[in-house]
Every structure is written in C-alpha cells, then in structure tokens.
C-alpha cells in the first residue's frame, strides 16, 4: 500500500542519515538500560512505543494504557492527562533483563512519532516557561537560565525563574556549559538522543503533521484498529509554523546557526527541511 511505501521511505531516510553521520559520531555506543526509559512496552500486542514529549505523547500514552490495561480502560480520553504521565502506569523497556530487552527489540513492532524540531522546541518553551502553573520547571530550569543568561536580573527573577524569554532559552541550549553539565530535559532533548534511531530499528515513524492517519495505521497493524481509534483533539492551542516563525524573529543568525547544529540530526533524519525563516550563517 501507499502507506507502507511511505513508512519504508521514512525508514530509509533514517538509515541513510545514520550511515552518513556514523563517521563523525564517535565509536558506536552500546545502549544501556538507562537509554531505554522512553520505550513503552505493550506485551499483549507486542509493540514498543518510544515517546517524545511535545509530539502527542500524552494521547499515545493514553492509548498504550488502553492497550496494556487488559480492559481496565476503554476510552483513551477518559484517562486524565496527569495519570498518563505516571510512570508506574506503563512498563518501559529498561525494566527488563538484557536477554528480555534483546528479544523484544528483535521481535516487537517498534514505532515513534516525530515533529518539526523547532516547532517542537517552541511548543516546549510555551508549555514549560510561559504557563504560570509550571513552577517546578521555573525553579529547576528557569532560575538557572535567568542566572546564566540575563544581565542585571532582579532578585525576584532569580528566585522565581518564571519569565524566561525565548532568546534566553535558546542561549541556554547552545551554551556548551549546558551540554557538559547534564543531559537536556526530555522536553527539548533531541529525538535522536531519546529514541536512539541509529541503534534501534523502528518499523514505523509517525509524524505529528499526519498524526491521525499514522496513528490509526499503527493501530490497524496492531490488530486493534476496529475498536480503538486515535483520539482527535482541538488544535486551538497548538504551536504552528507561523508561531514558530515569530519566536525566531528575535534570535540572531549566529544563535540560529548554533541551534540548528544542535538539532541538525533530527532535521536530516526525519526529512524536515531547513525552515525558510532561518537566517543561517
């Protein structure tokens, strides 16, 4: 079918990008169980889903809870969003022994969903830094970003960290010190680093841009398409291309270029062209 061909093209793109960049990426790293904590396992349908925050992962986790709940849930949208993110509600691949991990990676259907990298980044910024309720993010990251990126920051800003500007967020991401200090938070970590597509051969790569078609195709392949549909949801608050363009207006071309380098593999691997609003050096 056309859909199968489309997914084959997407897989080939990943393989080609991995091959082209393996020379530059130091010796092939062996995955550790810690690398597998984003891979959700559904034993009953022999599926593995690598979740990427800001790419419909709440709804996919809800769907996985329906699939793995053995009848406990039937409608994904009845599951509260915060419950979908309770880690004990879903089993991840890092909880298995090495032989069990290898068996599942070899035999289960593996899939992930991706999104245009800068749109995903702006979505993460809007959600984590502009919403008043995300105080844990403001404290954990906002205060650090303000301290490091803002000259003459007020005491209140240093204490609360709840008014981080997008420019400051970008400066924080491209700062070499940030990368050395700790891995990126999962909401802005690259898909390449979260899901390890050069080490794990994904059968299906869904895209946020074609979310419903791709999701329902996967559910069809899993044999549950006749009773489970992927939830459709309002697009009102969704971060769009126009919005992303606006956020990048104030970013210097030097910073844009450095930021593109950070996310470059995600752009190449998942076939997203360089956005036309970028002024790369």
TORSE-488658 format. One line per 8 residues: number of its first residue (from 1); their letters; for each residue x, y, z of N, C-alpha, C. Coordinates in Angstrom, 1 decimal. Layout:
% TORSE-488658
NUM) a) X Y Z X Y Z X Y Z  ... .
% end
This chain:
% TORSE-488658
1) xxxxxxxx) 0.8 -1.2 0.0 0.0 0.0 0.0 0.9 1.3 0.0  0.3 2.4 -0.4 1.0 3.6 -0.4 1.6 4.0 1.0  0.8 3.7 2.0 1.2 4.0 3.4 2.5 3.2 3.8  2.4 1.9 3.4 3.6 1.0 3.7 4.9 1.6 3.0  4.7 2.1 1.7 5.8 2.6 1.0 6.3 3.9 1.7  5.4 4.7 2.1 5.7 6.0 2.8 6.6 5.7 4.0  6.2 4.7 4.8 7.0 4.3 6.0 8.3 3.7 5.7  8.4 3.0 4.5 9.7 2.5 4.1 10.6 3.6 3.7 .
9) xxxxxxxx) 10.1 4.7 3.0 10.9 5.8 2.7 11.4 6.5 3.9  10.5 6.6 4.9 11.0 7.3 6.2 12.0 6.4 6.9  11.9 5.1 6.9 12.9 4.3 7.5 14.3 4.4 6.8  14.2 4.4 5.4 15.4 4.5 4.6 16.1 5.9 4.9  15.3 6.9 5.1 15.9 8.2 5.4 16.7 8.2 6.7  16.2 7.5 7.7 16.8 7.4 9.0 18.1 6.6 8.8  18.0 5.4 8.1 19.2 4.6 7.9 20.3 5.3 7.2  19.9 6.1 6.1 20.9 6.8 5.4 21.6 7.9 6.2 .
17) xxxxxxxx) 20.8 8.6 7.0 21.3 9.7 7.8 22.3 9.1 8.9  21.9 8.0 9.5 22.8 7.3 10.5 24.1 6.9 9.8  24.0 6.3 8.7 25.2 5.9 8.0 26.1 7.1 7.6  25.5 8.1 7.1 26.3 9.3 6.7 26.9 10.0 7.9  26.3 9.9 9.1 26.9 10.6 10.2 27.6 9.7 11.2  27.7 8.4 10.9 28.4 7.5 11.8 29.9 7.8 11.9  30.5 8.3 10.8 31.9 8.6 10.8 32.2 9.7 11.9  31.3 10.7 11.9 31.6 11.8 12.8 31.2 11.4 14.3 .
25) xxxxxxxx) 30.1 10.6 14.4 29.7 10.2 15.8 30.7 9.1 16.3  31.4 9.5 17.3 32.5 8.6 17.8 32.0 7.1 17.8  32.9 6.2 18.2 32.7 4.8 18.2 31.3 4.4 18.6  30.7 3.5 17.8 29.3 3.1 18.1 29.1 2.7 19.6  28.2 3.4 20.2 27.9 3.3 21.6 27.0 2.1 21.8  27.2 1.4 22.9 26.3 0.3 23.2 25.2 0.9 24.1  24.0 0.6 23.8 22.9 1.1 24.6 22.9 0.5 26.0  22.6 1.3 27.0 22.4 0.8 28.4 20.9 0.8 28.7 .
33) xxxxxxxx) 20.5 0.1 29.7 19.1 0.1 30.1 18.6 1.5 30.3  19.5 2.4 30.9 19.1 3.8 31.1 18.7 4.5 29.8  19.2 4.1 28.7 18.8 4.7 27.4 17.4 4.3 26.9  16.8 3.3 27.6 15.6 2.7 27.1 14.4 3.1 27.9  14.5 4.2 28.7 13.4 4.5 29.6 12.3 5.2 28.9  12.5 5.6 27.6 11.4 6.2 26.9 10.6 5.2 26.0  11.0 3.9 26.1 10.4 2.9 25.2 9.3 2.2 26.0  8.1 2.4 25.7 6.9 1.8 26.4 6.6 0.5 25.8 .
41) xxxxxxxx) 6.4 -0.5 26.6 6.2 -1.9 26.1 4.8 -2.3 26.3  4.2 -2.8 25.2 2.8 -3.5 25.3 3.0 -4.9 25.0  3.0 -5.8 26.0 3.2 -7.2 25.9 2.1 -7.9 25.1  0.9 -7.5 25.3 -0.2 -8.2 24.7 -0.2 -8.1 23.2  0.2 -6.9 22.7 0.2 -6.7 21.3 1.6 -6.6 20.7  2.6 -6.9 21.5 4.0 -7.0 21.1 4.4 -5.7 20.3  4.2 -4.6 21.0 4.5 -3.3 20.5 5.4 -2.6 21.4  6.3 -1.7 20.8 7.1 -0.8 21.6 7.0 0.6 21.1 .
49) xxxxxxxx) 6.7 1.5 21.9 6.5 2.9 21.5 7.5 3.8 22.2  8.3 4.5 21.5 9.2 5.4 22.1 8.6 6.8 22.1  8.3 7.3 23.3 7.6 8.6 23.4 8.5 9.8 23.4  8.1 10.8 22.6 8.8 12.0 22.5 7.9 13.1 23.1  8.3 13.8 24.2 7.4 14.9 24.7 7.2 15.9 23.6  6.0 16.5 23.6 5.6 17.5 22.7 5.3 17.0 21.3  5.1 15.7 21.2 4.7 15.1 19.9 3.5 14.1 20.2  2.4 14.7 20.7 1.2 13.9 21.0 1.5 12.7 22.0 .
57) xxxxxxxx) 2.5 12.9 22.9 2.8 11.7 23.7 1.8 11.5 24.8  1.1 12.5 25.2 0.0 12.3 26.2 -1.0 11.3 25.7  -1.5 11.6 24.5 -2.5 10.8 23.9 -2.0 9.4 23.5  -0.8 9.3 23.1 -0.3 8.0 22.8 -0.1 7.2 24.1  0.3 7.8 25.2 0.4 7.1 26.4 -1.0 6.6 26.9  -2.0 7.5 26.7 -3.4 7.1 27.0 -3.8 5.8 26.2  -3.4 5.9 24.9 -3.7 4.7 24.0 -3.0 3.5 24.5  -1.7 3.6 24.9 -1.0 2.5 25.4 -1.6 2.0 26.7 .
65) xxxxxxxx) -2.1 2.8 27.5 -2.8 2.4 28.8 -4.0 1.6 28.5  -4.8 2.0 27.4 -5.9 1.2 27.0 -5.5 -0.2 26.5  -4.4 -0.2 25.7 -3.9 -1.5 25.1 -3.3 -2.4 26.2  -2.7 -1.8 27.2 -2.0 -2.7 28.2 -2.8 -2.9 29.4  -4.0 -2.2 29.5 -4.8 -2.2 30.8 -5.7 -3.4 30.9  -5.7 -4.3 29.9 -6.5 -5.5 30.0 -7.9 -5.2 30.4  -8.5 -4.3 29.7 -9.9 -4.0 29.9 -10.2 -3.0 31.0  -9.1 -2.5 31.7 -9.4 -1.5 32.7 -9.9 -0.2 32.1 .
73) xxxxxxxx) -9.4 0.2 31.0 -9.8 1.4 30.3 -10.3 1.0 28.9  -11.3 1.8 28.4 -11.7 1.5 27.0 -11.6 2.8 26.2  -11.8 3.9 26.8 -11.7 5.2 26.1 -10.5 6.0 26.5  -9.5 6.2 25.6 -8.3 6.9 26.0 -8.5 8.2 26.6  -9.6 9.0 26.1 -9.8 10.3 26.6 -10.4 10.4 28.0  -10.8 9.2 28.5 -11.3 9.2 29.9 -10.2 9.2 30.9  -9.0 9.0 30.4 -7.8 8.9 31.3 -7.3 10.3 31.4  -7.2 10.8 32.7 -6.7 12.2 32.9 -5.3 12.3 32.4 .
81) xxxxxxxx) -4.9 13.5 31.8 -3.6 13.7 31.3 -2.5 13.4 32.3  -2.7 13.9 33.5 -1.6 13.6 34.5 -1.4 12.2 34.9  -2.5 11.4 34.7 -2.4 10.0 35.0 -1.6 9.2 33.9  -1.7 9.8 32.7 -1.0 9.2 31.6 0.5 9.3 31.8  0.9 10.3 32.6 2.4 10.5 32.8 2.9 9.9 34.1  2.0 9.2 34.8 2.5 8.5 36.0 3.3 7.2 35.5  4.6 7.2 35.8 5.4 6.2 35.2 5.0 4.8 35.5  4.4 4.5 36.7 4.1 3.2 37.1 2.9 2.6 36.2 .
89) xxxxxxxx) 2.2 3.5 35.5 1.0 3.1 34.7 1.4 2.4 33.4  2.7 2.5 33.0 3.2 1.9 31.8 4.5 1.2 32.1  4.8 0.1 31.4 6.0 -0.5 31.6 7.0 -0.1 30.5  8.2 0.2 30.9 9.2 0.6 29.9 10.3 -0.4 29.8  11.0 -0.4 28.7 11.9 -1.4 28.3 13.1 -1.6 29.3  13.5 -0.5 30.0 14.6 -0.6 30.9 14.3 -1.4 32.1  13.1 -1.8 32.3 12.7 -2.6 33.5 12.9 -4.1 33.2  13.4 -4.5 32.0 13.6 -5.9 31.7 15.0 -6.3 31.8 .
97) xxxxxxxx) 15.3 -7.6 31.8 16.7 -8.1 31.8 17.2 -7.9 30.4  18.5 -8.0 30.2 19.2 -7.8 28.9 18.6 -8.8 27.9  18.6 -10.1 28.2 18.0 -11.0 27.2 16.6 -10.7 26.8  15.8 -10.3 27.8 14.4 -9.9 27.5 14.3 -8.7 26.7  15.2 -7.7 26.9 15.3 -6.5 26.1 15.6 -6.8 24.7  16.6 -7.6 24.5 17.0 -8.0 23.1 15.9 -8.7 22.4  15.2 -9.6 23.1 14.1 -10.4 22.5 13.1 -9.4 22.0  12.7 -8.5 22.8 11.6 -7.5 22.4 12.1 -6.6 21.3 .
105) xxxxxxxx) 13.3 -6.1 21.4 13.8 -5.2 20.3 13.8 -6.0 19.0  14.0 -7.3 19.0 14.1 -8.0 17.8 12.8 -8.4 17.2  11.8 -8.7 18.1 10.6 -9.3 17.7 9.3 -8.4 17.7  9.4 -7.3 18.5 8.1 -6.5 18.7 8.1 -5.4 17.6  6.9 -4.9 17.3 6.8 -3.8 16.4 7.1 -2.5 17.1  8.1 -1.8 16.6 8.6 -0.6 17.2 8.2 0.7 16.4  7.8 1.7 17.2 7.4 2.9 16.5 7.6 4.1 17.3  7.7 5.3 16.7 7.9 6.6 17.4 7.2 7.6 16.5 .
113) xxxxxxxx) 7.0 8.8 17.2 6.4 9.9 16.4 7.4 11.1 16.5  7.5 11.8 15.4 8.4 13.0 15.4 7.7 14.2 14.9  8.3 15.3 15.1 7.7 16.6 14.8 8.8 17.6 14.3  8.4 18.6 13.5 9.4 19.5 13.0 10.2 20.1 14.3  11.5 19.9 14.3 12.3 20.1 15.6 12.1 21.5 16.2  12.0 22.6 15.4 11.9 23.9 16.1 10.5 24.2 16.5  9.5 23.6 15.8 8.1 23.7 16.2 8.0 23.0 17.6  8.6 21.9 17.7 8.6 21.1 19.0 9.2 21.9 20.1 .
121) xxxxxxxx) 10.3 22.6 19.7 11.1 23.4 20.7 10.2 24.5 21.2  9.6 25.2 20.3 8.8 26.4 20.7 7.6 25.9 21.5  7.0 24.7 21.2 5.9 24.1 21.9 6.4 23.8 23.4  7.6 23.3 23.5 8.1 23.0 24.8 8.3 24.3 25.6  8.9 25.3 25.0 9.1 26.6 25.6 7.8 27.2 26.1  6.8 27.2 25.2 5.5 27.8 25.6 4.9 27.1 26.7  5.0 25.8 26.7 4.3 25.0 27.8 5.1 25.1 29.1  6.4 25.0 29.1 7.1 25.0 30.3 7.5 26.3 30.9 .
129) xxxxxxxx) 7.6 27.3 30.1 8.1 28.6 30.6 7.1 29.7 30.6  6.0 29.6 29.8 5.1 30.7 29.8 3.8 30.4 30.6  3.6 29.2 31.0 2.5 28.8 31.8 2.8 29.0 33.3  1.9 29.7 34.0 2.2 30.0 35.4 2.3 28.8 36.3  1.5 27.7 35.9 1.4 26.6 36.8 2.7 25.7 36.8  3.6 25.9 35.8 4.7 25.0 35.7 5.9 25.5 36.6  5.6 25.7 37.9 6.5 26.3 38.8 7.8 25.3 39.0  7.6 24.0 38.9 8.7 23.1 39.1 9.8 23.4 38.0 .
137) xxxxxxxx) 9.3 23.7 36.8 10.2 24.0 35.6 10.9 25.3 35.8  10.1 26.3 36.3 10.6 27.6 36.6 11.8 27.5 37.6  11.5 26.8 38.6 12.5 26.7 39.7 13.8 25.9 39.2  13.5 24.8 38.6 14.6 23.9 38.2 15.4 24.4 37.0  14.8 25.0 36.0 15.5 25.5 34.8 15.5 27.0 34.7  14.3 27.6 34.9 14.1 29.0 34.7 15.1 29.8 35.5  15.3 29.5 36.8 16.2 30.2 37.7 17.6 30.1 37.1  18.0 28.9 36.7 19.3 28.7 36.1 19.6 29.5 34.8 .
145) xxxxxxxx) 18.5 29.5 34.0 18.6 30.2 32.7 18.8 31.7 33.0  17.9 32.2 33.9 18.0 33.7 34.2 19.4 34.0 34.7  19.8 33.2 35.7 21.1 33.5 36.3 22.3 33.5 35.3  22.2 32.6 34.3 23.3 32.5 33.4 23.2 33.4 32.2  21.9 33.7 31.8 21.8 34.5 30.5 21.3 35.9 30.6  20.9 36.3 31.8 20.3 37.7 32.0 21.3 38.6 32.8  21.7 39.7 32.1 22.5 40.7 32.9 21.6 41.5 33.8  22.0 41.8 34.9 21.2 42.6 35.9 19.9 42.0 36.2 .
153) xxxxxxxx) 19.8 40.7 36.4 18.5 40.1 36.7 18.0 40.6 38.1  16.7 40.8 38.2 16.2 41.2 39.6 16.3 40.0 40.5  16.2 40.3 41.8 16.2 39.2 42.8 15.0 38.3 42.6  13.9 38.9 42.3 12.7 38.1 42.1 12.8 37.1 40.9  13.4 37.6 39.8 13.5 36.8 38.6 14.5 35.6 38.9  15.5 35.9 39.7 16.5 34.9 40.1 15.8 33.8 41.0  14.9 34.3 41.8 14.2 33.4 42.7 13.1 32.5 42.1  12.4 33.2 41.2 11.2 32.5 40.6 11.5 31.9 39.3 .
161) xxxxxxxx) 12.3 32.5 38.4 12.6 31.9 37.1 11.4 31.7 36.2  10.3 32.6 36.4 9.1 32.3 35.7 8.9 33.3 34.5  9.9 34.0 34.1 9.7 34.9 33.0 10.9 34.8 32.0  11.3 33.6 31.7 12.4 33.3 30.8 11.9 33.7 29.4  12.8 34.5 28.7 12.5 34.8 27.3 13.0 33.7 26.4  12.4 33.6 25.2 12.8 32.6 24.3 14.2 32.7 23.9  14.7 34.0 23.7 16.1 34.2 23.4 17.0 33.7 24.5  16.6 33.8 25.7 17.4 33.3 26.8 17.4 31.8 26.8 .
169) xxxxxxxx) 16.3 31.2 26.5 16.2 29.7 26.4 17.1 29.2 25.4  17.1 29.8 24.2 18.0 29.4 23.1 19.4 29.6 23.5  19.8 30.7 24.1 21.2 30.9 24.5 21.6 29.8 25.5  20.7 29.4 26.4 21.0 28.3 27.3 21.2 27.0 26.6  20.4 26.7 25.6 20.5 25.4 24.8 21.8 25.3 24.1  22.3 26.4 23.5 23.5 26.4 22.7 24.8 26.6 23.5  24.6 26.9 24.8 25.8 27.1 25.7 26.5 25.8 25.9  27.8 25.7 25.6 28.5 24.4 25.7 28.5 23.9 27.2 .
177) xxxxxxxx) 28.4 24.9 28.1 28.4 24.6 29.5 27.1 23.7 29.9  26.0 24.1 29.3 24.7 23.4 29.5 24.9 21.9 29.1  25.5 21.7 27.9 25.6 20.3 27.4 26.5 19.5 28.3  27.6 20.1 28.9 28.5 19.4 29.7 27.9 19.1 31.1  27.1 20.0 31.5 26.6 19.9 32.9 25.6 18.7 33.1  24.7 18.5 32.2 23.7 17.4 32.3 23.0 17.3 31.0  22.4 16.1 30.8 21.6 15.9 29.5 20.5 16.9 29.5  20.0 17.2 28.3 18.9 18.1 28.2 17.7 17.4 28.8 .
185) xxxxxxxx) 16.7 18.3 29.3 15.4 17.7 29.7 14.7 17.1 28.6  13.9 16.1 28.8 13.3 15.3 27.8 12.4 16.1 26.9  11.9 17.3 27.4 11.0 18.1 26.6 11.7 18.8 25.4  13.0 19.0 25.6 13.8 19.6 24.5 15.0 18.8 24.1  15.1 17.6 24.6 16.1 16.7 24.1 15.8 16.3 22.7  16.9 16.0 21.9 16.6 15.6 20.5 16.0 14.2 20.5  15.2 13.9 19.4 14.6 12.6 19.2 15.8 11.6 19.1  16.8 12.0 18.4 18.0 11.2 18.2 18.5 10.6 19.5 .
193) xxxxxxxx) 18.5 11.5 20.6 19.1 11.0 21.9 18.0 10.3 22.7  16.7 10.6 22.5 15.7 10.0 23.3 15.4 8.6 22.9  15.4 8.4 21.6 14.9 7.1 21.0 15.9 6.3 20.3  17.1 6.8 20.1 18.3 6.1 19.5 18.0 5.4 18.2  17.5 6.2 17.2 17.1 5.5 16.0 18.2 5.0 15.2  19.4 5.3 15.5 20.6 4.7 14.8 20.9 3.3 15.4  20.4 3.0 16.6 20.7 1.7 17.3 19.5 0.8 17.3  18.3 1.5 17.3 17.1 0.7 17.3 16.4 0.9 16.0 .
201) xxxxxxxx) 16.1 -0.3 15.4 15.5 -0.2 14.0 13.9 -0.1 14.2  13.4 1.1 14.0 12.0 1.3 14.2 11.3 0.9 12.9  10.1 0.2 13.1 9.4 -0.3 12.0 8.5 0.8 11.4  8.1 1.8 12.2 7.2 2.8 11.8 7.6 4.2 12.4  7.6 5.2 11.6 8.0 6.5 12.0 6.8 7.4 11.7  6.0 7.7 12.7 4.8 8.6 12.5 5.2 10.0 12.6  4.5 10.9 12.0 4.8 12.3 12.0 3.6 13.1 12.7  3.9 14.1 13.4 2.9 15.0 14.0 2.0 15.6 13.0 .
209) xxxxxxxx) 2.6 15.9 11.8 1.9 16.6 10.7 0.8 15.7 10.2  1.0 14.4 10.3 0.0 13.4 9.8 -0.4 12.4 10.9  -0.6 13.1 12.1 -0.8 12.3 13.3 -1.9 11.3 13.3  -3.1 11.7 12.8 -4.2 10.8 12.9 -4.0 9.6 11.9  -3.7 9.9 10.7 -3.5 8.8 9.7 -2.4 7.8 10.2  -1.3 8.4 10.6 -0.2 7.5 11.0 -0.6 6.7 12.2  -1.2 7.3 13.2 -1.6 6.6 14.4 -2.6 5.5 14.1  -3.6 5.8 13.3 -4.6 4.8 13.0 -4.1 3.6 12.2 .
217) xxxxxxxx) -3.1 3.9 11.4 -2.4 2.9 10.6 -1.7 1.9 11.5  -1.0 2.5 12.5 -0.3 1.7 13.5 -1.3 0.8 14.3  -2.4 1.4 14.7 -3.4 0.6 15.5 -4.0 -0.5 14.6  -4.1 -0.2 13.3 -4.6 -1.2 12.4 -3.6 -2.4 12.3  -2.3 -2.0 12.2 -1.3 -3.1 12.1 -1.2 -3.9 13.4  -1.6 -3.2 14.5 -1.5 -3.9 15.8 -2.7 -4.8 16.0  -3.7 -4.7 15.0 -4.9 -5.6 15.1 -6.0 -5.1 16.0  -5.9 -3.8 16.4 -6.9 -3.2 17.3 -7.7 -2.1 16.6 .
225) xxxxxxxx) -7.4 -1.8 15.4 -8.0 -0.7 14.7 -9.5 -0.7 14.6  -10.1 -1.9 14.7 -11.6 -2.0 14.6 -12.3 -1.5 15.9  -11.6 -1.5 17.0 -12.2 -1.0 18.2 -11.5 0.2 18.9  -10.4 0.5 18.4 -9.6 1.6 19.0 -9.2 2.6 18.0  -9.6 3.9 18.1 -9.2 4.9 17.2 -8.3 5.9 18.0  -7.4 6.5 17.3 -6.6 7.5 18.0 -7.4 8.8 18.2  -7.3 9.3 19.5 -8.2 10.5 19.8 -7.9 11.7 18.9  -8.9 12.3 18.4 -8.7 13.6 17.7 -8.9 14.7 18.7 .
233) xxxxxxxx) -8.1 15.8 18.6 -8.3 16.8 19.6 -8.2 18.2 19.0  -8.7 19.2 19.7 -8.7 20.5 19.2 -7.3 21.1 18.9  -7.2 21.8 17.9 -5.9 22.3 17.5 -5.7 23.8 17.9  -6.6 24.2 18.8 -6.6 25.7 19.1 -5.3 26.2 19.7  -4.7 25.5 20.7 -3.5 26.0 21.4 -2.2 25.5 20.8  -2.4 24.7 19.7 -1.2 24.0 19.1 -0.2 25.0 18.6  1.0 24.7 18.8 2.1 25.6 18.2 2.2 25.3 16.7  2.1 26.4 15.9 2.1 26.3 14.5 3.4 26.8 13.9 .
241) xxxxxxxx) 3.5 26.6 12.6 4.7 27.1 11.9 4.8 28.6 12.0  3.6 29.3 11.8 3.6 30.8 11.9 4.1 31.3 13.2  3.6 30.6 14.3 4.0 31.0 15.6 5.5 30.8 15.8  6.0 29.6 15.3 7.5 29.3 15.4 8.3 30.4 14.7  7.8 30.8 13.5 8.5 31.9 12.8 8.6 33.1 13.6  7.5 33.5 14.3 7.6 34.7 15.2 8.6 34.6 16.3  8.6 33.4 16.9 9.6 33.2 18.0 11.0 33.4 17.6  11.3 33.0 16.3 12.7 33.0 15.8 13.1 34.4 15.3 .
249) xxxxxxxx) 12.1 35.3 15.2 12.4 36.7 14.7 13.5 37.4 15.5  13.5 37.2 16.8 14.5 37.9 17.6 15.8 37.1 17.9  15.9 36.0 17.3 17.1 35.2 17.5 18.2 35.5 16.5  19.4 35.9 16.9 20.4 36.3 16.0 20.8 35.1 15.0  21.3 35.5 13.8 21.6 34.4 12.9 22.7 33.5 13.4  23.6 34.1 14.3 24.6 33.3 14.9 24.0 32.2 15.8  23.1 32.6 16.6 22.4 31.7 17.5 21.5 30.7 16.8  20.9 31.2 15.7 20.1 30.3 14.9 20.9 29.2 14.3 .
257) xxxxxxxx) 22.1 29.5 13.8 23.0 28.6 13.3 23.5 27.5 14.3  23.8 28.0 15.5 24.3 27.1 16.5 23.1 26.2 17.0  21.9 26.7 17.1 20.8 25.9 17.5 20.5 24.9 16.4  20.6 25.3 15.2 20.3 24.3 14.1 21.3 23.1 14.2  22.5 23.4 14.5 23.6 22.4 14.7 23.1 21.4 15.8  22.6 21.9 16.9 22.1 21.0 18.0 21.1 20.0 17.5  20.1 20.5 16.7 19.0 19.7 16.2 19.2 19.1 14.8  20.3 19.3 14.2 20.5 19.0 12.8 20.2 17.6 12.5 .
265) xxxxxxxx) 20.6 16.6 13.3 20.3 15.2 13.0 18.8 14.9 13.0  18.1 15.6 13.9 16.6 15.4 13.8 16.0 15.9 12.5  16.5 17.1 12.1 16.1 17.6 10.8 16.4 16.7 9.7  17.6 16.2 9.6 18.0 15.3 8.5 17.3 14.0 8.5  17.3 13.4 9.7 16.9 12.0 9.9 15.4 11.8 9.5  14.6 12.9 9.9 13.2 12.8 9.7 12.7 13.6 8.6  13.6 14.0 7.7 13.3 14.7 6.5 12.6 16.0 6.6  13.0 16.9 7.6 12.5 18.2 7.7 13.5 19.2 7.1 .
273) xxxxxxxx) 13.0 20.0 6.2 13.9 20.9 5.5 14.2 22.1 6.4  15.3 22.8 6.1 15.7 23.9 6.9 14.6 25.0 6.8  14.0 25.4 7.9 12.9 26.4 7.9 13.3 27.6 7.1  12.4 28.2 6.3 12.8 29.3 5.4 12.9 30.6 6.2  12.4 30.6 7.5 12.6 31.8 8.3 14.0 31.9 8.9  14.8 30.8 8.8 16.1 30.9 9.5 17.1 31.7 8.6  17.9 32.4 9.3 19.0 33.2 8.6 20.3 32.5 9.1  20.7 31.4 8.4 21.8 30.7 8.9 23.1 31.3 8.4 .
281) x) 24.1 31.2 9.2 25.4 31.9 8.8 26.2 30.9 7.9 .
% end
